[in-house]
């Protein structure tokens, strides 16, 4: 893998490496939203939402559309949602594995 691609992937995943940023992205699945709307959905202060959006914007993961004094954010590449879905599948598979291991341990006891 070329170094430039490896660097891009590393920086991309760093930008995703925060639970609030993941929740923001999941909230944008059904379309663009402003900071206040995201704040209400996520039950997080608008300043914190703005801070996390700034990180996502720097990596071009989200884009903003200005309308008057408001900015509405959306995901720059909807393929990102497939990545989030795969991560959810991996998480669910991990839980199934842990559950099976616990059941085996209980059976031995």
C-alpha positions in Angstrom: 0.0 0.0 0.0 1.5 3.4 -0.9 2.4 5.6 2.0 0.0 8.4 0.9 -2.9 6.0 1.1 -1.9 4.6 4.4 -1.6 8.2 5.8 -5.1 9.1 4.4 -6.6 6.0 6.1 -4.9 6.7 9.4 -6.1 10.3 9.5 -9.6 9.3 8.3 -9.9 6.8 11.1 -8.5 9.3 13.7 -11.3 11.7 12.7 -13.9 8.9 13.3 -12.3 7.9 16.6 -14.7 9.7 18.9 -18.2 8.5 20.0 -19.8 11.9 19.6 -18.5 12.1 16.0 -19.9 8.7 15.2 -23.2 9.7 16.7 -23.2 12.9 14.6 -22.6 10.9 11.5 -25.4 8.4 12.3 -27.7 11.4 12.9 -26.9 12.7 9.4 -28.1 9.5 7.7 -31.5 10.9 6.9 -30.2 14.2 5.6 -28.6 17.5 6.6 -29.0 19.0 10.0 -27.9 22.2 11.8 -25.9 22.4 15.0 -29.0 23.1 17.1 -30.9 20.2 15.7 -27.9 17.8 16.2 -27.6 19.2 19.8 -31.2 18.3 20.5 -31.0 14.9 19.0 -27.8 14.0 20.7 -28.5 15.8 24.0 -25.1 17.5 23.8 -24.3 21.2 24.1 -24.2 23.0 20.8 -20.6 24.1 21.4 -19.5 20.5 21.8 -21.4 19.5 18.6 -19.7 22.4 16.7 -16.3 21.3 18.0 -16.8 17.8 16.8 -18.2 19.0 13.4 -15.1 21.1 12.9 -12.9 18.0 13.2 -15.1 16.2 10.7 -15.0 19.2 8.4 -11.2 19.4 8.5 -11.1 15.8 7.1 -13.8 16.5 4.5 -16.1 13.9 6.2 -18.9 16.4 6.5 -19.7 19.5 4.5 -21.6 22.6 5.5 -24.2 24.5 3.5 -24.8 28.0 4.6 -28.4 29.3 4.5 -28.8 32.7 6.0 -27.2 32.7 9.4 -27.5 28.9 9.7 -25.1 26.1 8.5 -26.5 22.7 7.6 -24.2 19.7 7.7 -24.3 16.6 5.6 -21.9 13.7 4.9 -19.7 14.4 2.0 -19.7 10.7 0.8 -22.7 8.5 1.7 -20.4 5.4 1.4 -19.4 6.3 4.9 -22.7 4.9 6.1 -21.7 1.5 4.7 -18.5 1.7 6.8 -20.5 2.5 9.9 -22.8 -0.4 9.2 -19.9 -2.8 8.8 -18.5 -1.5 12.1 -21.9 -2.3 13.7 -21.8 -5.8 12.2 -18.3 -6.4 13.6 -19.5 -5.2 17.0 -22.6 -7.5 16.9 -20.3 -10.4 15.8 -18.0 -9.7 18.8 -21.0 -9.7 21.1 -22.2 -13.0 19.8 -18.7 -14.4 20.3 -18.6 -13.1 23.9 -22.1 -14.5 24.6 -21.1 -17.9 23.2 -17.9 -17.9 25.4 -20.0 -17.1 28.5 -22.4 -19.9 27.7 -19.6 -22.3 27.4 -18.1 -21.2 30.7 -21.5 -21.6 32.4 -21.9 -25.1 30.9 -18.5 -26.1 32.4 -19.4 -24.7 35.8 
